[in-house]
Amino acid sequence: MGSGITTALLLSNIHVVLKELNSEYLQKGIKKIEANLQALVTKGKLDEYGVRKALSFLRGVSDYSEFKDVDLVVEAVIEDLSLRQSIFEEIEKACPPHCILASGTFDIDLNEIGNRPALKLVLLDLELIFSG
């Protein structure tokens, strides 16, 4: 799911900071995004210039230090409540106060994710946005 959201943002000319645990996972994520874009080329919906342009909006990182100026963070990890809570605690420390934090969860209630004393955030449910 994360690669699909990232691909859609890149195609909309939105700068994306893609964070993964390590360089191996980061490269796998970037390859998946490249594959998504190439699939659009195969279908005739995008040309190679469009692929290069989209990828020019992508920056991969392995820590949250690059999140100090972001406006939106979209979390897309496995459906594990404690993992998501931990990630949001880290994200909240790294992001500016105006940053919108969004979750790609389908199975976990956002109230549960945000129900920790350390979290002082407002969560946005992407399922409501993308399901129309």
Backbone as a chain_set.jsonl record, in Angstrom:
{"seq": "MGSGITTALLLSNIHVVLKELNSEYLQKGIKKIEANLQALVTKGKLDEYGVRKALSFLRGVSDYSEFKDVDLVVEAVIEDLSLRQSIFEEIEKACPPHCILASGTFDIDLNEIGNRPALKLVLLDLELIFSG", "coords": {"N": [[0.82, -1.19, 0.0], [1.946, 1.258, 0.736], [3.681, 1.869, -1.371], [1.914, 2.389, -3.428], [0.532, 4.671, -2.537], [2.696, 6.426, -2.39], [3.483, 6.464, -5.103], [1.211, 7.656, -6.279], [1.318, 10.211, -5.088], [3.795, 11.153, -6.079], [3.244, 11.245, -8.823], [1.556, 13.345, -8.785], [3.197, 15.441, -8.568], [4.267, 15.924, -6.026], [6.555, 16.31, -3.458], [8.214, 13.638, -1.894], [9.352, 12.11, 1.024], [10.677, 9.168, 1.61], [10.762, 6.851, 4.115], [12.527, 4.169, 5.446], [13.472, 1.222, 7.348], [16.129, 0.401, 6.874], [18.824, 0.466, 4.422], [18.475, -1.65, 2.638], [15.689, -2.306, 2.718], [14.793, 0.182, 1.908], [15.761, 0.393, -0.721], [14.295, -1.715, -1.86], [11.708, -0.666, -1.58], [11.867, 1.603, -3.24], [12.347, 0.353, -5.684], [9.887, -0.942, -6.014], [8.207, 1.259, -6.354], [9.295, 2.287, -8.711], [8.625, 0.139, -10.368], [5.833, 0.364, -10.303], [5.542, 2.774, -11.699], [6.671, 2.064, -14.167], [4.805, 0.188, -14.981], [2.722, 1.851, -15.654], [3.843, 3.068, -17.861], [3.965, 0.89, -19.606], [1.255, 0.49, -19.996], [0.724, 2.681, -21.502], [0.083, 5.054, -20.263], [1.914, 6.765, -19.243], [5.031, 8.307, -19.981], [8.616, 7.832, -20.475], [9.846, 10.211, -19.718], [7.971, 11.164, -17.906], [8.266, 9.246, -15.905], [10.907, 9.762, -15.024], [10.532, 12.385, -14.148], [8.64, 12.041, -12.082], [10.122, 10.431, -10.297], [12.032, 12.266, -9.601], [10.954, 13.68, -7.559], [11.232, 12.157, -5.351], [12.784, 11.208, -2.327], [14.827, 9.115, -0.529], [15.22, 7.927, 2.806], [16.695, 6.804, 5.943], [16.142, 7.495, 8.508], [14.375, 9.709, 10.785], [15.242, 12.331, 10.624], [15.001, 13.919, 8.369], [12.432, 14.77, 8.391], [11.807, 17.191, 9.462], [10.742, 19.392, 8.151], [8.395, 18.655, 6.91], [4.989, 18.517, 5.674], [3.013, 16.647, 5.687], [2.656, 13.362, 6.846], [2.489, 10.04, 5.939], [1.762, 7.07, 7.272], [2.452, 3.714, 6.664], [2.465, 0.732, 7.503], [2.648, -2.71, 8.659], [-0.329, -4.216, 10.066], [-0.188, -3.656, 13.079], [-0.779, -2.728, 16.234], [0.88, -1.777, 18.433], [3.287, -1.314, 17.105], [2.552, 0.69, 15.272], [1.8, 2.724, 17.089], [4.279, 3.231, 18.285], [5.754, 4.116, 16.079], [4.339, 6.466, 15.438], [4.879, 7.959, 17.736], [7.619, 8.438, 17.391], [7.577, 9.831, 14.95], [6.075, 12.094, 15.606], [7.83, 13.47, 17.28], [9.764, 14.274, 15.468], [8.581, 15.861, 13.522], [7.27, 19.075, 12.351], [5.022, 21.228, 14.256], [2.694, 21.805, 12.732], [2.315, 19.686, 11.068], [0.466, 17.18, 9.376], [-0.583, 14.039, 10.334], [-1.05, 10.902, 8.985], [-2.681, 7.742, 8.659], [-2.416, 4.595, 7.092], [-3.958, 2.491, 7.872], [-6.258, -0.257, 7.878], [-7.51, -1.917, 9.573], [-7.193, -1.163, 12.231], [-8.478, 0.815, 14.782], [-8.278, 4.296, 14.709], [-8.46, 5.771, 17.029], [-7.428, 4.026, 18.909], [-4.758, 3.896, 18.119], [-3.904, 6.508, 18.638], [-4.273, 6.591, 21.353], [-2.394, 6.998, 23.581], [-0.454, 8.241, 26.215], [1.847, 9.695, 25.453], [1.354, 10.551, 22.918], [0.33, 13.331, 21.093], [-1.381, 14.032, 18.946], [-3.273, 14.48, 15.907], [-4.929, 12.185, 14.036], [-5.359, 11.164, 10.68], [-7.496, 9.291, 8.678], [-6.638, 7.463, 6.003], [-8.079, 5.608, 4.57], [-10.661, 6.542, 4.396], [-10.302, 8.67, 2.668], [-9.193, 7.567, 0.282], [-11.019, 5.607, -0.413], [-13.211, 6.86, -1.249]], "CA": [[0.0, 0.0, 0.0], [2.8, 2.435, 0.809], [4.224, 2.212, -2.688], [0.827, 2.962, -4.219], [0.32, 6.039, -2.065], [3.867, 7.187, -2.821], [3.401, 6.638, -6.551], [0.168, 8.649, -6.56], [1.822, 11.533, -4.705], [4.847, 11.541, -7.029], [2.598, 11.587, -10.093], [0.902, 14.636, -8.558], [4.302, 16.409, -8.389], [4.434, 16.194, -4.602], [7.812, 15.792, -2.926], [8.008, 12.566, -0.934], [10.484, 11.57, 1.767], [10.346, 7.779, 1.902], [11.594, 6.369, 5.216], [12.526, 2.733, 5.712], [14.342, 0.83, 8.457], [17.523, 0.299, 6.453], [19.004, 0.712, 2.99], [17.924, -2.774, 1.874], [14.251, -2.083, 2.592], [14.612, 1.415, 1.156], [15.944, 0.066, -2.138], [13.139, -2.519, -2.261], [10.579, 0.247, -1.727], [12.075, 2.427, -4.436], [12.152, -0.543, -6.839], [8.445, -1.157, -6.166], [7.669, 2.497, -6.918], [9.735, 2.297, -10.114], [7.803, -0.852, -11.074], [4.502, 0.964, -10.466], [5.638, 3.767, -12.772], [6.899, 1.344, -15.433], [3.523, -0.42, -15.361], [1.965, 2.911, -16.328], [4.465, 3.221, -19.185], [3.512, -0.269, -20.383], [-0.157, 0.722, -20.33], [0.62, 3.876, -22.33], [-0.439, 6.172, -19.474], [3.035, 7.571, -18.816], [6.226, 8.079, -20.795], [9.854, 7.774, -19.683], [10.047, 11.529, -19.11], [7.093, 11.202, -16.74], [8.886, 8.416, -14.869], [12.04, 10.515, -14.474], [9.997, 13.539, -13.427], [8.04, 11.549, -10.833], [11.194, 9.992, -9.399], [12.798, 13.428, -9.135], [10.281, 14.174, -6.354], [11.403, 11.14, -4.315], [14.043, 11.145, -1.579], [14.799, 8.016, 0.418], [15.99, 8.127, 4.04], [16.566, 5.706, 6.898], [15.809, 8.02, 9.835], [13.369, 10.764, 10.742], [15.84, 13.672, 10.65], [14.541, 14.663, 7.193], [11.009, 15.073, 8.555], [11.662, 18.441, 10.215], [10.03, 20.4, 7.373], [7.309, 18.06, 6.13], [3.629, 18.978, 5.964], [2.149, 15.479, 5.795], [3.311, 12.06, 6.971], [1.579, 8.922, 5.749], [2.323, 5.834, 7.826], [1.912, 2.535, 5.991], [3.174, -0.459, 7.961], [1.755, -3.833, 8.941], [-1.418, -3.942, 11.015], [0.271, -3.969, 14.43], [-1.097, -1.537, 17.013], [2.017, -1.237, 19.19], [4.249, -0.801, 16.13], [2.04, 1.976, 14.778], [1.917, 3.71, 18.16], [5.697, 3.544, 18.429], [6.144, 4.922, 14.917], [3.765, 7.805, 15.569], [5.62, 8.672, 18.776], [8.865, 8.909, 16.765], [7.239, 10.818, 13.924], [5.627, 13.323, 16.248], [9.017, 14.17, 17.791], [10.584, 14.761, 14.36], [7.833, 16.719, 12.603], [6.838, 20.378, 12.862], [3.691, 21.185, 14.889], [1.595, 21.896, 11.777], [2.305, 18.49, 10.219], [-0.684, 16.274, 9.434], [-0.158, 12.647, 10.395], [-2.095, 10.052, 8.428], [-2.428, 6.312, 8.744], [-2.988, 3.767, 6.043], [-4.543, 1.296, 8.488], [-7.603, -0.666, 7.498], [-8.082, -2.759, 10.614], [-7.008, -0.647, 13.581], [-9.184, 2.064, 15.085], [-7.331, 5.393, 14.923], [-8.506, 6.161, 18.436], [-6.513, 3.145, 19.625], [-3.392, 4.298, 17.78], [-3.613, 7.758, 19.32], [-4.604, 6.488, 22.77], [-1.198, 6.826, 24.408], [-0.157, 9.542, 26.841], [2.917, 10.429, 24.778], [0.897, 11.054, 21.622], [-0.475, 14.551, 21.108], [-1.558, 14.242, 17.522], [-4.551, 14.22, 15.263], [-4.699, 11.221, 12.971], [-6.245, 11.188, 9.525], [-7.689, 7.953, 8.146], [-6.549, 7.487, 4.546], [-9.095, 4.744, 3.975], [-11.809, 7.389, 4.091], [-9.964, 9.514, 1.532], [-8.951, 6.813, -0.935], [-12.134, 4.737, -0.776], [-14.188, 7.732, -1.863]], "C": [[0.865, 1.255, 0.0], [3.345, 2.849, -0.538], [3.149, 2.823, -3.579], [0.54, 4.404, -3.842], [1.472, 6.921, -2.541], [3.816, 7.467, -4.309], [2.377, 7.705, -6.916], [0.635, 10.057, -6.214], [2.878, 12.029, -5.687], [4.247, 11.965, -8.364], [1.836, 12.904, -10.002], [1.916, 15.734, -8.287], [4.469, 16.846, -6.942], [5.732, 15.546, -4.132], [7.518, 14.777, -1.832], [9.343, 12.188, -0.299], [10.055, 10.173, 2.195], [11.303, 7.264, 2.962], [11.415, 4.869, 5.375], [13.526, 2.438, 6.813], [15.82, 0.812, 8.097], [17.613, 0.447, 4.938], [18.457, -0.425, 2.127], [16.423, -2.587, 1.649], [13.953, -0.828, 1.766], [14.743, 1.143, -0.342], [14.782, -0.779, -2.665], [11.917, -1.631, -2.481], [10.683, 1.095, -2.97], [11.873, 1.585, -5.698], [10.666, -0.792, -7.084], [7.781, 0.08, -6.776], [8.047, 2.605, -8.391], [8.911, 1.313, -10.934], [6.388, -0.33, -11.298], [4.499, 1.947, -11.63], [5.842, 3.09, -14.126], [5.63, 0.648, -15.912], [2.652, 0.609, -16.074], [2.528, 3.191, -17.712], [3.968, 2.106, -20.103], [2.066, -0.095, -20.845], [-0.359, 1.954, -21.201], [0.095, 5.095, -21.591], [0.647, 7.131, -19.013], [4.2, 7.293, -19.742], [7.461, 8.108, -19.894], [10.18, 9.125, -19.041], [9.211, 11.649, -17.842], [7.638, 10.383, -15.582], [10.022, 9.183, -14.205], [11.556, 11.707, -13.646], [9.429, 13.103, -12.081], [9.132, 11.161, -9.84], [12.044, 11.15, -8.882], [12.198, 14.027, -7.856], [10.485, 13.245, -5.152], [12.783, 11.229, -3.662], [13.894, 10.049, -0.53], [15.704, 8.277, 1.609], [15.797, 6.919, 4.964], [16.381, 6.196, 8.341], [14.864, 9.21, 9.676], [13.943, 12.186, 10.709], [15.381, 14.539, 9.474], [13.08, 15.096, 7.302], [10.765, 16.432, 9.204], [10.871, 19.511, 9.471], [8.837, 19.849, 6.591], [5.946, 18.584, 6.578], [2.666, 17.825, 6.208], [3.018, 14.24, 5.92], [2.234, 11.001, 6.824], [2.292, 7.67, 6.247], [1.654, 4.666, 7.131], [2.771, 1.322, 6.357], [2.16, -1.567, 8.22], [0.749, -3.469, 10.024], [-1.041, -4.425, 12.413], [0.137, -2.7, 15.264], [0.127, -0.955, 17.714], [3.092, -0.689, 18.259], [3.802, 0.567, 15.622], [2.14, 3.062, 15.85], [3.361, 4.159, 18.335], [6.176, 4.44, 17.289], [5.597, 6.34, 15.044], [4.435, 8.606, 16.675], [6.919, 9.243, 18.196], [8.591, 10.022, 15.755], [6.887, 12.153, 14.563], [6.798, 14.143, 16.788], [9.802, 14.849, 16.666], [9.902, 15.827, 13.508], [7.497, 18.079, 13.219], [5.403, 20.291, 13.41], [2.524, 21.189, 13.898], [1.409, 20.627, 10.943], [1.057, 17.641, 10.457], [-0.141, 14.852, 9.401], [-1.322, 11.772, 9.95], [-1.687, 8.591, 8.526], [-3.112, 5.591, 7.598], [-3.636, 2.51, 6.595], [-5.945, 1.018, 7.956], [-8.3, -1.378, 8.649], [-8.02, -2.181, 12.02], [-7.718, 0.69, 13.718], [-8.158, 3.16, 15.379], [-7.334, 5.88, 16.366], [-7.573, 5.298, 19.281], [-5.06, 3.539, 19.356], [-3.008, 5.54, 18.57], [-3.837, 7.724, 20.821], [-3.385, 6.11, 23.607], [-0.847, 8.185, 24.965], [0.884, 10.361, 26.085], [2.443, 11.057, 23.466], [-0.009, 12.263, 21.798], [-0.758, 14.928, 19.658], [-2.988, 14.012, 17.094], [-4.249, 13.309, 14.086], [-5.776, 11.325, 11.902], [-6.312, 9.785, 8.956], [-7.701, 8.003, 6.622], [-7.585, 6.613, 3.869], [-10.319, 5.569, 3.588], [-11.547, 8.257, 2.863], [-9.897, 8.709, 0.25], [-10.105, 5.909, -1.335], [-13.295, 5.526, -1.358], [-15.49, 7.676, -1.188]], "O": [[0.533, 2.225, -0.682], [3.461, 4.041, -0.826], [3.448, 3.687, -4.402], [0.33, 5.255, -4.706], [1.253, 8.027, -3.034], [4.079, 8.591, -4.737], [2.639, 8.559, -7.763], [0.376, 10.997, -6.966], [2.858, 13.194, -6.085], [4.698, 12.939, -8.967], [1.509, 13.509, -11.023], [1.559, 16.823, -7.836], [4.778, 18.005, -6.668], [5.969, 14.364, -4.384], [6.685, 15.013, -0.957], [10.337, 11.976, -0.995], [9.174, 10.016, 3.04], [12.514, 7.237, 2.747], [10.293, 4.366, 5.432], [14.334, 3.294, 7.173], [16.667, 1.165, 8.917], [16.592, 0.541, 4.256], [18.02, -0.187, 1.0], [15.943, -2.697, 0.521], [12.978, -0.787, 1.017], [13.927, 1.611, -1.136], [14.334, -0.579, -3.794], [11.177, -1.815, -3.448], [9.695, 1.286, -3.68], [11.291, 2.06, -6.673], [10.23, -0.846, -8.234], [6.894, -0.044, -7.619], [7.218, 2.972, -9.223], [8.538, 1.611, -12.068], [5.805, -0.551, -12.359], [3.577, 1.956, -12.446], [5.247, 3.503, -15.122], [5.404, 0.531, -17.117], [1.922, 0.264, -17.003], [1.781, 3.514, -18.635], [3.594, 2.361, -21.248], [1.708, -0.489, -21.955], [-1.485, 2.249, -21.601], [-0.3, 6.075, -22.223], [0.349, 8.189, -18.458], [4.351, 6.176, -20.238], [7.36, 8.377, -18.697], [10.73, 9.172, -17.941], [9.678, 12.169, -16.829], [7.498, 10.765, -14.42], [10.099, 9.253, -12.979], [12.101, 12.0, -12.581], [9.706, 13.726, -11.056], [9.065, 11.529, -8.667], [12.7, 11.029, -7.847], [12.862, 14.791, -7.156], [9.974, 13.512, -4.065], [13.807, 11.314, -4.34], [12.95, 10.057, 0.261], [16.816, 8.784, 1.457], [14.872, 6.125, 4.793], [16.455, 5.405, 9.282], [14.594, 9.656, 8.561], [13.18, 13.151, 10.762], [15.374, 15.766, 9.578], [12.554, 15.727, 6.386], [9.616, 16.785, 9.469], [10.377, 20.45, 10.096], [8.325, 20.522, 5.697], [5.778, 19.033, 7.712], [1.631, 17.995, 6.852], [3.998, 14.082, 5.192], [1.2, 11.05, 7.491], [3.314, 7.268, 5.69], [0.429, 4.624, 7.018], [3.679, 0.94, 5.619], [0.959, -1.381, 8.023], [0.956, -2.533, 10.796], [-1.512, -5.466, 12.872], [0.845, -1.719, 15.037], [0.386, 0.243, 17.601], [3.744, 0.301, 18.59], [4.605, 1.498, 15.555], [2.521, 4.193, 15.552], [3.626, 5.347, 18.514], [6.912, 5.401, 17.509], [6.312, 7.308, 14.785], [4.549, 9.826, 16.56], [7.277, 10.388, 18.472], [9.297, 11.029, 15.72], [7.341, 13.208, 14.119], [6.761, 15.373, 16.756], [10.434, 15.882, 16.886], [10.577, 16.612, 12.843], [7.444, 18.224, 14.441], [4.66, 19.375, 13.058], [1.469, 20.63, 14.196], [0.44, 20.517, 10.192], [0.651, 17.416, 11.597], [0.666, 14.507, 8.537], [-2.434, 11.884, 10.467], [-0.504, 8.252, 8.482], [-4.225, 5.928, 7.194], [-3.843, 1.551, 5.851], [-6.704, 1.932, 7.633], [-9.529, -1.439, 8.698], [-8.72, -2.658, 12.913], [-7.574, 1.578, 12.877], [-7.268, 2.97, 16.208], [-6.313, 6.352, 16.865], [-6.993, 5.777, 20.255], [-4.23, 3.517, 20.265], [-1.906, 5.615, 19.113], [-3.614, 8.727, 21.499], [-3.346, 5.06, 24.247], [-0.934, 9.186, 24.254], [0.813, 11.59, 26.075], [3.068, 11.991, 22.964], [-0.983, 12.226, 22.55], [-0.409, 16.02, 19.211], [-3.796, 13.431, 17.818], [-3.411, 13.627, 13.242], [-6.951, 11.547, 12.197], [-5.274, 9.149, 8.77], [-8.643, 8.515, 6.017], [-7.935, 6.85, 2.713], [-10.942, 5.311, 2.558], [-12.469, 8.547, 2.101], [-10.473, 9.106, -0.763], [-10.171, 5.479, -2.487], [-14.243, 4.951, -1.893], [-16.426, 8.364, -1.596]]}, "num_chains": 1, "name": "protein.A"}
